[in-house]
Amino acid sequence: MSRLIFGWLTWLASSLPPWLGYTLADLATGLHWYGFPARRHAVLANLAVILPRASRSDRVRVGKRMVRSYNRMMYEFFRLPHMSREQLLAAVEVVGKENLDRAVARGRGVIITSTHLGNWELGAVMAAQWGYAIHAVAGVQLSRWLSGAVRDTKTELSITTIAPEDGFRKIIRALEHNDPVALVVDGNLYQHGQTVEWFGRPTPFPAGPGVLAQRTGALVVPGFCERTGRGRFRITLEPPIDPAAFATTADLHQAIAAVAERHIRGHLDQWCIFRPLWPSPDAEAAPVGAAVGTPAAGRGTGA
């Protein structure tokens, strides 16, 4: 039944003219903003840290744009299975694809790190269109009821989904086959994470990217898919980060976090994170490198 419902949603989204789909997504911004107070409070708390000198009204303005971006992403996500390869290629500008190509040519696998920025799902789809066997780590998607249907759809789009509970084994196997593995680094933060300085605050960071890179020798390629207009996107693939260049895993994580922060700051109104990342703007900061407790709840992934 969930597969039928999901199929109906994708058909409905693809049947709408794009101008109408985006208009409806934008009109739902107010409903989303005021209808989910926990998300609203989390966004404003995060923005208080990221934009400490901004007024509350400015933060609210940015927060509403974040919600609008998420609504647009959901419309784009449901439309995606019905888009042709030609439509995808025409909609996306790519910067730095040679960085991914060279990293894969090295032959030791590639870890693509990303964030919930713009349309992060489209980035994996495009990599699959380029002929790469993409493995994406993802937890519950949309809802537990629809998660299986979403995974089936991604399989049809040539993306293999790895659940966080599968551990490192499947990821290491993919890297040994020289396949790219995609990890989002701003999703749920796990109990055994590494603390980094992020947006000027000590922040729990998923341990997966650095640990996997140092264990396997895979290069880390930060990649982001930012929306440049309605139905228009730019995928940016940064130069590879070589784990061998860092003395510790903590240093490697800090380098990965710095690239992610730069892209988020550049497109803050497209960052779709709706859980508090820090206790409060006034909370006393723990020293970088301190032990990390159980993370706050939120949707997303990180190994």
C-alpha positions, 0 to 999 in steps of 0.5 A: 500500500505504501508503494502505491501511495508513494507512486501516486504522490510522484505521479501527482507531482510530475503531472503538475506544471512546474510553475504550479508545483513551485507556487503551491510549495511556496504557498505552503510555507506559512502553514509549515512554519506556523504548523510545526512549532518545534521545527520553528523554535529549532530553526530560530535557536540555530540561527541565533548561533549562526547569525548572532548579530541579526535581529529576530525579524531577520532570523524569522525571514531566513527561517521561513526561506529555509522552510520554503526551500524544504517545501520546494525540495519535497516537490522536486523529490516527488517529481524526480522519478518521472524526469528523463535523463535529458531533463536532469542534465539540462536542469543541473550545472556541474562544477568540479566533476573532475574532482570526483572522477580523479578521486575514483580513478585512484581506485580506493573508493570515494566518500562524498560528504554532503549536507541537507542543502538545496536538493541533496537527493538530486546530487546522488541521482546525478552521480548515478547518471554519470555511471557511478554505483552510488551507495547512500547511507540513509535512515528513515526517509519521509516516514517509517511507513513510506521509507521502504517505498522511497528506498525502492524508488532510489534503487530504480534510480541506481542508488543503493541505500545503506541503513545506519544499523548496517554498520560499517561493513556494507560501506567498507565493501562498497569502498573496496569495490571503488564505489562512491559512498554518500554521507550527509554530515548534518543529520542525526548525530550519533553517540560516538561522534567527534566534536568539532568547532562548527559555526563557532561552537563545539558541535557533535559531528558524525564519526563515519567520514573520518574513520572510514577514510582513515581505515580504507584510504578513501578520499573525501570529496565534499559535494553539494547541490544548491538551488539556483532557481525554480527547477535549476541547480548547481552541483559543486564537487570540492577538491578531494580531502586526503586522510593521509594529510591529517595527523588525527581523525579529529583534524580530518573531521574539522576539515570536512566540517569547515567545507560544509560550514562554508557552503551552508553559510553561502546558501543558509536559506536553503539549509533544511535542518529542523532540530536544535544543534546546540543547547541554546545560544547562551549555553556554556560551550564545552571544550572542543574534543569533549565527550559527546552524549546522546544527540538531539533527535532529528531526521537525517543520516551520518555514519 
